[in-house]
Amino acid sequence: MFSKLKFLLNYTHQYRWWYTGGIIFLILTVWVSVTIPEFIQKSVDLIGTGPDEGRTEFYHNVLLIFALALVLILVRTFSRILIFFPARLIEKQLKGEMFKKLASFGKDYYDQNPTGNIISRVNNDINGVRMITGFGILQIGNVLLSLSVTPYKMWKMSPALTLYVIVPMLIVFIAVRIGMAIMVKNTRLRMDILQRLSGKTISFLSGNSVIKNYNIYSYAEEEVQKENLSLFDKTMNIAWIRSFILPLLGNLGQILKIVVLFAGGMFVINGEFTIGELTEYIAYSALLAQPVMGLGWLLTVLQQGFVGISSLQTIMNRNGVDDERKLLPVHEKEQLFKDGIHVKNLSYTYHNGERPELKDISFSIEPGQVIGLTGKVGSGKTTLINCLNGYLRPEKGMVYFGEKDAAFLRGEDIRSLVRTVTQEVFLFSDTIENNIFLGAEKFSVKADFEDVVYKSAFADELTRMPMKEKTLVGEKGIMLSGGQKQRISLARALYTPCDLLILDDVFSAVDTETERFLIQHVIKNHAAKSVLVVSNRISVLEKTDFTIVLEDGRLAAKGNHRDLLKQSKFYSDILNLQQEGHKKTKG
């Protein structure tokens, strides 16, 4: 509990003056609320004195009541603005910090946490914090002030009648607390189900083409429906409890009025109360019902909010991949690739793996070189390039940028000089232009837009599009073919300068003519200082200074085209297969 309160204090302390102003206006709200019944009592008693007596004072009291009512509206509005507004600012800040934190995590975190669960946490749990820092703080102040000032006023008028009022309040409060405990339990279960439902929905929507290809609509529908029905059951349980609690809380004021009218009426009959005092007391009982209702909801908000904070703390307290690493000064970062990249006895095992994916690999990439990387499916090619670009972090002493060990460098520093065009292309639901410009705002030097579009072999297709570079690509680039998406991703990488450009199987989705064009403008003309090409196409690999052949995570061979024809059976086999395929195509 202490850690949760400390978590809240870290954020609310930033807006302490907002909250201080809100509490001051809340005090004024309660003071005006308990002052109005006094003038109501005087006005009602003046009515019974006759048409002529006290007319002026009666008018005076009514005007005061009207003025106080206007003041009440004003101060109550300001109290809510000053308390609710910082709650929204805290929500905004938390979402920004959560995104930054999530972006700092490595592959292991996302392997263990589905996207739907993460989205549900960001939305639901942060909303719980907002409710505590807004509605929760307002109700804490309101309950403390109202349940101290209002009972005092009532006790001052009649201790006996106050005791009559407290009994039904306690009964209602106990019933509400039991109902609230059941509702909170069901709310937690509902949040868990909602996370699972969000995860499955996103998964099935992303894999919609697979569902269609394998005709497994019924399976997907059953899985979603199962979680949907569970969500419905928990939601209905909450609705049943609400249907009991809300009427009970909503009618608490009416219950108190009946009790006061009956018991207070006897006081009037016995001459202990005037009609005006009874009216004043009924007004106080109505004021007392509101904080009791608020107390019930306050406890619910606090319980749900603290559950959300626990969930958020599991993310916020987790160390990111680079949390303990410091950014390099600009001049040191600019010199990182001066002496190239050196891989020394690199071995890598995934967090959930049982055996190493890479084993004892050594090679160097010098500035100005073009290097090839090839191997069978599952040989470790993608793992190797992810160790070079900082997405995966090998142990110290295995990858060096010049003399600096990559294990001590931030991923941000590594990726400022290493740019990767992956085989799994991702385009945002935006224009072609904005997808190419992505991330370029932090670079002072940028390439010419038309030049990178031309070098990526996308210029002709762009001119045929009705809106040119303003064309929307759709969700994940759904409006484009695989080759078009690949070339836009390549243009994105070429738009900002880098020292090492990694092309992970970017030629797989293009035809021979486009491949030849890309080889000329990206590889031969050196689109970056050095280029690492991952491919199984010999027409690409024969243009490199040397090529690395991986087999089962090991470096099986290394050399130029001629060397590899002698050293590697895999390399010579794919050359023969591609030559035979080329002959058949011509025939």
C-alpha positions in Angstrom: 0.0 0.0 0.0 2.9 2.4 0.8 4.4 1.9 -2.6 1.0 2.7 -4.2 0.6 5.8 -2.2 4.1 6.9 -3.1 3.4 6.2 -6.7 0.3 8.6 -6.5 2.2 11.2 -4.5 5.0 11.4 -7.2 2.4 12.6 -9.7 0.0 14.6 -7.5 2.9 16.5 -6.0 3.6 18.1 -9.3 0.1 19.7 -9.3 -0.1 20.5 -5.6 -1.1 24.1 -6.1 -4.0 23.0 -8.4 -5.2 20.6 -5.7 -4.7 23.2 -2.9 -6.9 25.6 -4.8 -9.4 22.8 -5.4 -9.5 21.9 -1.7 -10.0 25.6 -0.7 -13.0 25.9 -3.1 -14.3 22.6 -1.7 -14.2 24.0 1.8 -16.1 27.0 0.6 -18.6 24.6 -1.1 -19.3 22.8 2.1 -19.5 26.0 4.1 -22.0 27.6 1.7 -24.0 24.3 1.6 -24.4 24.2 5.4 -25.1 27.9 5.6 -28.1 27.9 3.3 -30.3 25.8 5.6 -30.0 28.4 8.4 -31.6 31.0 6.2 -34.2 28.5 5.0 -35.2 27.9 8.7 -35.5 31.7 9.4 -37.5 32.2 6.2 -40.0 29.3 7.0 -40.5 30.6 10.6 -41.1 34.1 9.3 -43.9 32.8 7.1 -45.8 31.8 10.2 -45.7 35.2 11.8 -48.3 36.7 9.5 -48.5 38.7 6.2 -47.2 42.0 7.7 -44.6 41.0 10.3 -41.1 40.2 9.1 -41.9 40.8 5.4 -38.6 42.8 4.8 -36.5 40.2 6.7 -38.2 37.4 4.7 -37.3 39.1 1.4 -33.8 39.7 2.7 -33.4 36.0 3.6 -34.7 34.8 0.2 -32.2 37.1 -1.6 -29.4 35.8 0.6 -30.4 32.2 -0.2 -30.4 33.0 -3.9 -27.0 34.7 -3.7 -25.6 31.8 -1.7 -26.9 29.4 -4.3 -25.1 31.3 -7.1 -22.0 31.3 -5.0 -22.4 27.5 -4.4 -22.6 26.9 -8.1 -19.5 29.0 -8.7 -17.3 27.5 -6.0 -18.4 23.9 -6.7 -17.5 24.4 -10.4 -14.1 25.8 -9.5 -13.4 22.9 -7.1 -14.1 20.4 -9.8 -12.0 22.2 -12.4 -9.0 22.6 -10.1 -9.1 18.9 -9.1 -10.2 17.1 -12.3 -7.9 19.1 -14.6 -4.6 17.9 -13.0 -6.1 14.3 -13.1 -6.3 14.6 -16.9 -2.7 16.0 -17.0 -1.5 13.0 -14.9 -3.3 10.6 -17.3 -1.6 12.3 -20.2 1.8 12.1 -18.5 1.3 8.5 -17.5 0.4 7.4 -21.1 3.5 9.1 -22.4 5.7 7.5 -19.8 4.1 4.1 -20.3 4.7 4.3 -24.1 8.3 5.4 -23.5 8.8 2.5 -21.0 7.2 -0.1 -23.3 9.4 1.1 -26.1 12.5 0.4 -24.0 11.7 -3.2 -23.4 13.3 -6.0 -25.4 12.0 -9.0 -27.3 11.5 -11.1 -24.1 8.8 -8.8 -22.7 6.7 -8.9 -25.9 7.1 -12.6 -26.2 5.5 -12.9 -22.7 2.8 -10.2 -23.0 0.3 -10.1 -25.9 -0.4 -6.8 -27.5 -4.1 -6.9 -26.5 -3.1 -7.2 -22.8 -0.7 -4.2 -23.0 -3.4 -2.0 -24.7 -5.9 -3.0 -22.1 -3.5 -2.1 -19.3 -2.7 1.3 -20.9 -6.4 2.2 -21.2 -8.0 0.6 -18.2 -5.3 0.8 -15.5 -4.3 4.4 -16.3 -8.0 5.3 -16.3 -8.1 3.9 -12.7 -5.3 6.3 -11.7 -7.1 9.2 -13.3 -10.2 8.4 -11.2 -8.2 8.3 -8.0 -6.4 11.6 -8.7 -9.6 13.3 -9.8 -12.9 11.9 -8.5 -11.1 10.1 -5.6 -9.4 13.2 -4.2 -12.6 15.3 -4.7 -14.6 12.7 -2.8 -12.0 12.3 0.0 -12.2 16.1 0.6 -16.0 16.1 0.3 -16.5 13.2 2.6 -14.1 14.4 5.3 -15.5 17.9 5.3 -19.2 17.0 5.0 -19.1 14.2 7.5 -17.5 16.5 10.0 -19.4 19.8 9.5 -22.9 18.5 8.7 -23.2 16.0 11.6 -21.9 18.8 13.9 -24.7 21.1 12.8 -27.3 18.3 13.2 -26.0 17.3 16.6 -26.0 20.9 17.7 -29.7 21.1 16.8 -30.8 17.8 18.3 -28.5 14.9 19.5 -31.5 12.5 19.8 -32.7 13.1 16.3 -29.2 12.7 15.0 -28.9 9.3 16.5 -32.2 8.3 14.7 -30.6 9.4 11.4 -27.3 7.5 12.0 -28.9 4.1 12.4 -30.3 3.8 8.8 -27.1 5.3 7.4 -25.0 2.6 9.0 -27.3 -0.2 7.7 -27.2 1.2 4.2 -23.4 1.7 4.4 -22.8 -1.9 5.5 -25.0 -3.3 2.8 -23.3 -1.1 0.2 -19.8 -2.1 1.4 -20.7 -5.8 1.0 -22.0 -5.2 -2.5 -19.0 -3.1 -3.4 -16.6 -5.9 -2.3 -18.4 -8.4 -4.6 -18.5 -5.9 -7.4 -14.8 -5.1 -7.2 -14.0 -8.9 -7.3 -16.0 -9.2 -10.4 -14.5 -6.1 -11.9 -11.0 -7.5 -11.5 -12.1 -10.7 -13.2 -13.8 -8.7 -16.0 -10.5 -6.7 -16.5 -8.6 -10.0 -16.9 -11.1 -11.3 -19.4 -11.1 -8.0 -21.3 -7.3 -8.2 -21.7 -7.6 -11.8 -23.1 -10.4 -10.7 -25.4 -8.4 -7.7 -26.6 -5.4 -9.9 -27.3 -7.4 -12.5 -29.3 -9.3 -9.8 -31.2 -6.1 -8.1 -32.3 -4.4 -11.4 -33.1 -7.3 -12.6 -35.3 -7.7 -9.3 -37.1 -3.9 -9.2 -37.8 -4.1 -12.8 -39.1 -7.3 -12.3 -41.0 -5.7 -13.5 -44.3 -4.6 -16.8 -42.6 -8.1 -17.4 -41.2 -9.5 -16.9 -44.7 -6.9 -19.1 -46.4 -7.4 -22.0 -44.0 -11.2 -21.5 -43.8 -11.1 -21.5 -40.0 -13.8 -18.9 -39.4 -15.6 -21.1 -36.9 -12.5 -21.6 -34.8 -11.9 -17.9 -34.6 -15.5 -17.1 -33.9 -15.7 -19.8 -31.1 -12.5 -18.4 -29.4 -13.8 -14.8 -29.5 -17.3 -15.9 -28.4 -16.0 -17.9 -25.5 -14.2 -14.8 -24.1 -17.1 -12.6 -25.0 -19.6 -14.8 -23.1 -17.2 -14.8 -20.0 -17.1 -11.0 -20.3 -20.8 -10.8 -20.5 -21.3 -13.0 -17.4 -19.0 -10.8 -15.3 -20.6 -7.6 -16.7 -24.0 -9.0 -15.8 -22.8 -9.8 -12.3 -21.6 -6.3 -11.9 -24.9 -5.0 -13.3 -26.9 -7.1 -10.7 -24.9 -5.6 -7.9 -25.3 -2.1 -9.3 -29.1 -2.6 -9.6 -29.1 -3.3 -5.8 -26.6 -0.7 -4.7 -27.6 2.3 -6.8 -31.2 2.4 -5.8 -30.2 2.0 -2.1 -27.7 4.9 -2.4 -30.0 6.9 -4.5 -32.9 6.6 -2.1 -30.8 7.1 1.1 -31.8 10.8 1.1 -35.5 9.9 0.9 -35.1 7.3 3.7 -33.4 9.9 5.9 -36.1 12.5 5.1 -38.9 10.0 6.2 -37.0 9.3 9.4 -36.5 13.0 10.1 -40.1 13.9 9.2 -41.5 11.2 11.5 -39.2 11.7 14.5 -38.8 15.5 13.9 -42.6 15.9 13.4 -43.0 14.5 17.0 -40.5 17.1 18.1 -42.6 19.8 16.5 -45.8 18.5 18.0 -44.1 18.5 21.4 -42.9 22.0 20.9 -39.2 21.1 20.8 -38.8 22.2 17.2 -40.3 24.9 15.0 -41.4 24.1 11.5 -38.4 26.1 10.2 -36.0 24.1 12.4 -37.5 20.9 11.1 -37.1 22.1 7.5 -33.5 23.0 8.3 -32.8 19.6 9.8 -34.3 17.9 6.7 -32.0 20.0 4.5 -29.0 18.8 6.6 -30.0 15.2 6.3 -30.2 15.6 2.6 -26.7 17.1 2.6 -25.5 14.1 4.8 -26.8 11.5 2.3 -24.5 12.8 -0.5 -21.1 12.2 1.2 -22.3 8.8 2.4 -23.2 7.9 -1.2 -19.8 9.3 -2.3 -18.0 7.3 0.3 -19.3 4.0 -1.2 -18.2 5.0 -4.7 -14.9 6.4 -3.2 -14.0 3.0 -1.8 -14.8 1.3 -5.1 -12.7 3.8 -7.0 -9.8 3.4 -4.6 -9.9 -0.4 -4.8 -10.1 -0.5 -8.6 -7.4 2.3 -8.9 -5.0 0.5 -6.6 -5.4 -2.7 -8.6 -4.6 -0.6 -11.7 -1.5 0.9 -10.0 -0.3 -2.6 -9.1 -0.5 -3.5 -12.8 1.2 -0.3 -13.9 4.0 -0.8 -11.4 4.9 -4.1 -12.9 5.7 -2.2 -16.1 7.1 1.1 -14.6 9.4 -0.8 -12.2 10.8 -3.1 -14.9 14.2 -2.1 -16.2 14.4 -1.3 -19.9 17.1 -2.8 -22.1 19.2 0.5 -22.0 18.2 1.9 -18.6 21.7 1.4 -17.2 23.6 2.6 -20.3 24.4 6.2 -21.0 24.1 8.1 -24.3 27.4 8.8 -26.0 28.5 12.4 -26.7 27.9 13.4 -30.3 31.6 13.4 -31.2 32.1 9.9 -29.9 28.9 8.6 -31.6 30.2 10.0 -35.0 33.4 8.0 -34.6 31.8 4.7 -33.8 32.0 3.3 -37.3 35.4 4.8 -38.1 37.1 1.4 -37.5 34.1 -0.7 -38.5 32.3 -3.4 -36.6 34.1 -6.5 -35.2 32.3 -9.6 -34.2 34.3 -11.9 -31.9 33.2 -15.4 -31.0 29.5 -14.3 -31.0 27.1 -16.8 -29.4 23.5 -16.0 -28.6 20.7 -17.8 -26.8 17.1 -16.4 -26.7 15.6 -15.9 -23.2 13.2 -18.8 -23.8 15.6 -20.9 -25.9 17.2 -24.2 -24.8 20.2 -24.0 -27.2 22.2 -21.2 -28.7 20.9 -19.8 -32.0 24.4 -18.4 -32.9 27.6 -20.2 -32.0 31.1 -18.9 -32.0 30.8 -16.5 -35.0 33.7 -14.0 -35.9 34.1 -11.5 -38.7 34.6 -7.8 -39.3 32.8 -5.2 -41.4 35.1 -2.4 -42.5 33.9 1.0 -43.8 33.2 0.9 -47.6 32.6 -2.9 -47.7 29.6 -4.7 -49.1 29.0 -7.9 -47.2 26.6 -10.8 -48.0 24.8 -13.1 -45.5 23.2 -16.3 -46.6 22.0 -19.6 -45.2 19.1 -22.0 -45.0 15.8 -21.0 -43.3 16.4 -21.0 -39.5 20.2 -20.8 -39.8 20.4 -17.7 -37.6 20.6 -14.9 -40.2 18.0 -12.6 -38.7 19.3 -13.3 -35.2 22.8 -12.2 -36.3 21.7 -8.9 -37.9 19.6 -8.2 -34.8 22.7 -8.6 -32.7 24.4 -6.0 -34.9 21.6 -3.4 -34.9 21.1 -3.5 -31.1 17.6 -5.1 -31.1 19.2 -8.2 -29.4 21.9 -7.6 -26.8 24.7 -10.2 -26.8 27.0 -10.5 -23.8 30.0 -8.3 -23.5 33.1 -8.9 -25.5 31.3 -10.2 -28.6 30.4 -7.2 -30.7 32.5 -4.1 -31.0 31.9 -0.8 -32.8 35.5 0.3 -33.2 36.9 -0.2 -29.7 33.6 0.2 -27.9 31.8 -2.9 -26.7 28.2 -2.9 -28.0 27.1 -4.4 -24.6 27.7 -1.0 -23.1 26.2 1.1 -25.8 22.6 2.2 -25.9 20.4 0.9 -28.7 19.7 4.5 -29.7 23.4 5.1 -30.4 23.8 1.8 -32.3 20.8 2.5 -34.5 21.9 6.0 -35.2 24.5 4.5 -37.5 23.0 1.1 -38.3 19.8 1.2 -40.4 17.9 -2.1 -41.0 15.3 -2.8 -43.7 13.6 -5.9 -42.4 11.9 -8.7 -44.3 8.8 -8.1 -42.1 7.9 -4.6 -43.5 5.6 -2.4 -41.4 3.9 0.6 -42.8 1.8 3.0 -40.8 -1.8 4.0 -41.8 -0.6 7.2 -43.4 0.6 8.7 -46.6 3.6 7.3 -48.6 5.4 10.5 -47.9 5.0 10.4 -44.2 6.0 6.7 -44.0 9.3 7.6 -45.8 9.8 10.7 -43.5 9.3 8.6 -40.3 11.9 9.4 -37.7 13.8 11.9 -40.0 13.0 15.0 -37.9 15.9 14.3 -35.5 18.5 14.3 -38.3 19.9 17.5 -39.6 21.0 15.9 -42.9 18.4 14.3 -45.1 18.5 13.0 -48.6 16.3 14.3 -51.5 12.9 12.7 -51.4 12.7 12.2 -55.2 16.2 10.7 -55.2 15.5 8.1 -52.5 12.2 7.1 -54.3 14.2 6.7 -57.5 17.0 4.7 -55.9 14.5 2.4 -54.2 12.9 1.6 -57.7 9.6 3.1 -56.7 9.5 6.2 -58.8 7.6 4.8 -61.8 4.9 3.3 -59.6 4.6 6.5 -57.5 3.8 8.5 -60.7 1.0 6.1 -61.6 -0.7 6.7 -58.2 -3.5 9.3 -58.4 -2.3 11.2 -55.3 1.4 10.5 -55.8 3.3 10.7 -52.4 0.1 11.8 -50.7 -1.5 8.4 -51.3 -2.7 6.6 -48.2 -1.3 3.1 -47.8 -3.9 1.8 -45.4 -3.5 -0.2 -42.2 -0.1 -1.9 -42.4 0.2 -0.9 -46.1 -2.8 -3.2 -47.1 -3.3 -1.1 -50.2 0.1 -2.0 -51.6 1.8 -5.2 -52.8 4.6 -6.9 -50.9 7.2 -5.5 -53.3 5.9 -1.9 -53.1 5.9 -2.0 -49.3 9.4 -3.4 -49.3 10.6 -0.5 -51.6 8.9 2.2 -49.5 10.7 0.7 -46.4 13.9 0.9 -48.3 13.3 4.5 -49.3 12.6 5.2 -45.6 16.1 3.8 -44.7 17.8 5.8 -47.5 16.2 9.1 -46.5 18.4 9.6 -43.5 22.2 9.0 -43.5 23.7 5.9 -41.9 27.0 4.1 -41.7 25.8 0.5 -42.1 22.7 -0.3 -44.1 21.3 -3.9 -43.5 19.0 -5.2 -46.2 17.3 -8.3 -44.8 16.0 -10.3 -47.8 14.6 -7.1 -49.5 15.0 -8.7 -53.0 12.6 -11.6 -52.3 9.5 -9.7 -53.3 10.9 -8.0 -56.5 11.4 -9.1 -60.1 14.7 -9.6 -61.8 14.7 -6.2 -63.5 14.0 -4.4 -60.2 16.6 -6.5 -58.5 19.2 -5.4 -61.0 18.2 -1.8 -60.6 18.5 -2.0 -56.8 21.8 -3.7 -57.0 23.2 -0.9 -59.1 21.9 2.0 -57.0 22.0 0.6 -53.5 24.9 -1.8 -53.5 27.3 -0.8 -56.3 26.8 2.9 -55.7 27.0 2.6 -51.9 23.8 4.0 -50.5 25.6 3.9 -47.2 29.2 3.6 -46.1 28.8 -0.1 -45.8 26.0 -2.5 -46.8 25.1 -5.9 -45.4 22.8 -7.8 -47.7 20.9 -10.9 -46.4 19.8 -12.9 -49.4 19.8 -16.3 -51.0 20.0 -14.9 -54.6 23.4 -15.5 -56.1 22.9 -12.6 -58.5 23.0 -10.3 -55.4 25.7 -12.2 -53.4 28.3 -12.3 -56.2 28.5 -8.4 -56.1 29.7 -8.4 -52.4 33.2 -8.1 -51.2 32.7 -11.3 -49.2 29.7 -13.4 -48.1 29.1 -15.2 -44.8 27.3 -18.6 -45.0 25.5 -19.7 -41.8 24.5 -23.3 -41.1 22.7 -24.2 -37.9 23.9 -21.0 -36.2 27.6 -21.5 -37.1 29.8 -19.7 -39.6 30.1 -22.5 -42.2 32.1 -20.5 -44.8 33.3 -16.9 -45.6 34.7 -15.5 -48.8 33.9 -14.0 -52.2 31.8 -15.7 -54.9 34.6 -17.9 -56.2 35.8 -18.9 -52.8 32.4 -19.9 -51.7 31.8 -22.1 -54.8 34.7 -24.2 -53.5 34.1 -23.9 -49.8 30.3 -24.2 -49.4 28.0 -27.0 -50.8 25.0 -24.9 -49.9 26.2 -21.9 -51.9 27.0 -24.0 -55.0 23.7 -25.9 -54.7 21.6 -22.7 -54.7 23.6 -21.4 -57.6 22.8 -24.5 -59.6 19.2 -24.4 -58.6 18.8 -20.8 -59.7 20.6 -21.3 -62.9 18.3 -24.3 -63.8 15.3 -22.2 -62.9 16.5 -19.4 -65.1 17.0 -21.8 -68.0 13.5 -23.2 -67.6 12.0 -19.7 -67.4 13.7 -18.8 -70.7 12.7 -22.1 -72.3 
